[in-house]
C-alpha cells in the first residue's frame, strides 16, 4: 500500500497539531505501508522525519504564499506524485477531497477522510460523496449521515504521555487543556473556582491553551474580568501556548484535569490526561463507555458549577489509594481502546476493504 497523507501542518513544536507527527510514525510502522511515505501539508515546520522514510512536501504557508499558489502547488503535487501513492488519507480538511477527489477517482486511488467536527457544510457533503471511507470518533463528531463512516474513537500515543510517578503537590492543582474559546465552557470553571474558594479550599487552576481568532481574544478578556471580579488572580493562571512535546509534563503535575466541553466528539485532552495518570472530569457523555464503573465520580453536569465543585472536592478528599485505583482503572481501559497504534491499524484495515 502506497499512501499519500494530506494534513494541515507538519510541525512537532505546534501546540495544536504537533500530535500529528506521531500519526505519521504509526503509518510508517505498519508493514503494509510502503516507504517512503508522501506527505503534503499546508505548512511545514520543525520535524525530524528522515528523507529516506518520508517525503514532506509543503504548499508553502510558512513562506506566506498566496492561496492561488497553494492551489496551483496542490494540483501540481497530486499529479507529479501520482505514481508514488494508491491510497489518499486526508486529515480533517474535506476541502482537499473536494479539490482532488475527481482526479483521484479517475486515477483509481482509494480516498479516506478523517473528520471530527460538529460542522456540516457543503465541502463535507461533497467530500462524503467522493471518499471511499470516512473515520470519526463518535456520531456527535460526524453529523452527516453516511454508510461510509466508521466511528473508531481517538488515538493517543501513550509513549508520549508516560504515567507520572507518585507526585504530591503542596497545593491541589486543577488543569484545563484546550483552546480558550466559548465551547470549552471555561466560565463554568471560573464559577467553580469561586465556589471552591467560598468553601475554604486551597487550589490552583492552570488554563493551558491558545486563543486563535479575535472572538477567542474577546472571550479571554471576559474570563480575565470574571477572575478579577471574584478575586481569583492568584488562583487561576493562563499558560498560553505550550509545544505539544511539553504538554505531558503539565498533565503529570496536575491532581485532576477538567474538561467542560458539551457532549459531542471525544476531546483528546481527556484521553491524554488519563494516559498521563491524572484523573479526568468531564461533562461529555461520549466518555460513558470509557469511564465505566467510575462514571459517578467523573461526570459533571453540563453548565453546573455547583456540581463541578462537588466532583472536584470529592477528588480532593479521596485517599491516595482510592485515587490511584481510579487512575489505574481508567488507564487500562483507555490503553485498550484508544492507543494510536490500534487506531492506525483500523484505518489501514478499512482502507484495504473499502
N, C-alpha and C positions, 0 to 999 in steps of 0.2 A: 504494500500500500504506500503510495507516494502522496503526501499530504501537503497542501498549501494552507497555511494558517493566517488568517487576517484579523488583526486586532488594532486597538486604538494606539497603544503605546508599548514599547519595549524599553523599560527603564526600571532597573532594580531599586533606584532611590525614590521612585514616585510613591507618595503616601497613599494614593488611592489604587493605582493599577500595578504597583510593584509586585503584587502577588502573582501576576500572570507569568513571571519568569519560571515559576515552579510548574505551571501547567505545561510550558514548553519542554521542560526537562522530563516531565512524566510522559509526554508524547515520545520523546527521544528514547526513553527506557523501554517502550513497547517493541517487542521483537517484530511485530507485524509492520512497523513503520520504517520505511527506507530512509537512509541518511545520504546526503544532508537534507534537513527539513527546510523548506522555503517558507519564510515569514514575511508578509507585507504589513507594515504598520504605518499609521499616520505620522507618528513621531518616534524617533529613536533617541535614547539617552544612554545612561550608564548600563553596561551589561558585560558579562564575561563569557558569552557563548563562543566556543571555538569555531573558526571558519570551516573546518572540515566537517562539522556536525550541523551547522545552521547557516543559512543564507538570509541575513536580516536586511530587508530592502525597505527603505523609508520613502514615504511620499513627500517628506521634507518640511513638516510643520516646524521642526526645530530650526529651520533656516528661514522661517517666515515667508514661505512661498504662498502664492495666491491659490484660491480654490480652483481656478481654471487649470493651473499647473498640477494640482493634486489629481484632478480628473484625468488629465492627459497622461500623467505618470501611471495612474492606476490601470487604465486601459492598455498602456504600453507594456506594463509588467505582466498582467494576466495573459497577454498574447505571447510575449517573448519567453515566458516561463512555462508555457503550456505543456511542454514535453517533460517537465520536472514534477508534475502532480497529476493525480487522477481523482483525488478527493479534495474538497474545499471545506475547511472549518472556519466559520465566521463567528467571532466572539462579540456579542452584544450590539452589533451595529447592522441592522437589517438593510440599511441603505446600500451596503456593499453587495448584498444578494440581489437587490433591485438593479444595481448597475451592471453586475457581471453575470447574473443568473441565466439570461437567454444565451449568452456566449458559452457558458459552462455546459448548459443543457445540450447545445448544438455540438459541443466537443465531447459529449459523453461523460462529463465529470459528475461525481456524486456530490451533492451540496448539503451541508449540515449547518444549522444555526443554533447557537446558544443564546437564549434571551431570558432575562429575569427583570421584568419591569411591569408595573400596573398599566402603563400607557399602551393603548391600541390605536395606531394611526394607519394612514394609507400605506406608508412604507412597509409596515409589518404585514398588512393584508396581502400586499403584492409578494413580499418575501416568502410568506407561507405557501403561496401557490408555486413558487419556483424551487423551494427547498425540497429535498427528498426526505429529510428527517430534521426534527427540532428537539432541543432539550431545554428544560427549565427546572426550577426547584420544586414548585408547588403550583396547583391550579390558580391560586391567587396571584402568582407571579407571571402567568401567561394566560390572559383572559380572552384570547381569541380561540374559539372552538376549532379544533383541528384533530384529525386522526393521525397526523404526523408527529405529534408532540409526545415526548417521553418525560415524565417527571421523576428525576433521579436525585434530587437534593443537591446540596453544595458539596464541594470538595475542599478539604483543608489539608495542607501539608503539615502533618504532625511533627515532622522533623524540624520545621521552622518554629514551632511553638513547644519547646521542651517543658515538661512539667516542673513547677517550682519545687524547691526544697522546703523544709519546714520553716518558712519565713514568717516572722511575727512582727507586725507593725506596732509602734508605740501609739499611734492614732489610727483608728479604723479608717480604711481607705476604700472609697467608692469610685469606680471608674466608668465613664461613658465613652465609647469609641464610635465615631461616625461624624459625618458632615454636620456642621452647625446649620440646621435648616428646620422649618416648622414640622415636617413629617416625623421628625425624631422625638417630638414632644418633650423637649428639654425644659420647657417652662414647668411641666409637671414635676420634673426632678428638682427644680429650684423650690417649688412649693413644698415638696417632700423635705428638702433640707430645712426649711423654716419650721416645719412640724417637729423634726428631729431635734432642732435646737431648743424649741419650746419644752421638749421633754427632757432636756438636760443631757443630751447625748453629745459625745465628743467625736468628731469625724472630719475627714477631708473629702472633697469631691474634685476629681480631675476630669475635665472635658477635653478629650483628645480628638482633634479633627479640624479640618479647614472650613472656611466659607469659600464658595465657588462662584457665586453670582451676586449681583447687587442686592437682591431680596434677602439673601443669606446674611449679608452685612447688616441690613436693617434689623433682621431677627436677632442677630448677636447684640446689637445695641439695646434692643428691648430686654434681652436677658441680663445684660450688664446693669440696666436701670432697676430691674427686679432684684438683682443681687444686692445693689446698693440700698434699695428701699428696705430690705429685710436685714440689713447689716451683716451680710454673709461674705464680705470681701476677703476676709481671712480664711474662709472655709471653702469657697468654690474658686477653682483656678482653671483658666483656659490654657491648654498646652499648645494649641495650634497644630500646624503640620508636623508630622513625625514620619520619617522614612519608614517604609513598610518593614525593612530589615530590623528596625529597632523597636517595633511595636510589642514584640513578645515580652520585653523587659517591663513594659507598663502593665501588661496583664499579670505578670508574675508578682509585682509588688502590691497589687490590689487584693483586698479581702473579698470584694464582691464586685461584679460588673452589673450594670443596669441598662437594659435596652427597652425603651418605651414606644418603639415603632408599632403602629396598629397591625393587626393580623393581616398577613399578606405573604409575600415571598420571604423565605428564610433569610434573616440578616446574618451575614457571615460572622459578624462580631461576636454573636452568642457562641458559635462553634469555636472560634479562636480562643475565647475566654476559657471554655471547658477544656480545650486541648492544652491550655497552659496550667490547668489545675486550679482554676478560680471559679467559684460558684457564680452562675449567671442567672439573674432575674429578668423576666421578660413579660410583656403583655401579648406577645404574638402567639396565638394558638396553633400556628403551624408547627410549633415545637412540642405539641402534646405527646406525640409518639416517642420523642427523644426523652422528655422529662419523666415519663412513665410514673413509677411509684412515688417520685419526688415532686410531682406536679403541684401538690398543695403547698409546698414550701417555696416554689419557684415562680409561679404565675402571679402577676399583679393585675388588678382590674384596670381596664383602659381608662386613662384620664382621671385617675383616682389617687391623688397624693396621699390621702389618709391610709389607704390600703398599701400603697407602695412603702410608706414609712413603716407600717406594721411588719411587712415582709423583710425589710432591711433590719429592723430591730430584732426580728427572730433569728436572722443570721448572726447579728452581733452577739446575741445571748446563747448561741449554740456552744456546747462543749467542743473543744478542738477535735475530739474523736468523732463526734457526730458530723461536723462539717467535712472532715476527711472522708467519711463514709459516703456522703453525697457527692463529693468531688470524684471519688473513685468510681461510683456508680455511673455518673454522667460521662466520665472519660471513656469507660469501657464501651458504653452504648454508642457514643459519638465516633469512636475509633472504628467500630464495626460497621457503621452506616455511612460515614462521611469522609473517610480517608480519600485523599486526592487520587491515589493510585487506583482505587476502586472506581471512582468516577470516570477517569480517563479510560479505564477498561470497558466501562459501559458504552462510552462514546465510540470506541473502536469497534466493539461488537455490533452496535446499532448501525454503524457505517457499513459494515460487511453484509448486513442483512437488508439494508434499505433498498 
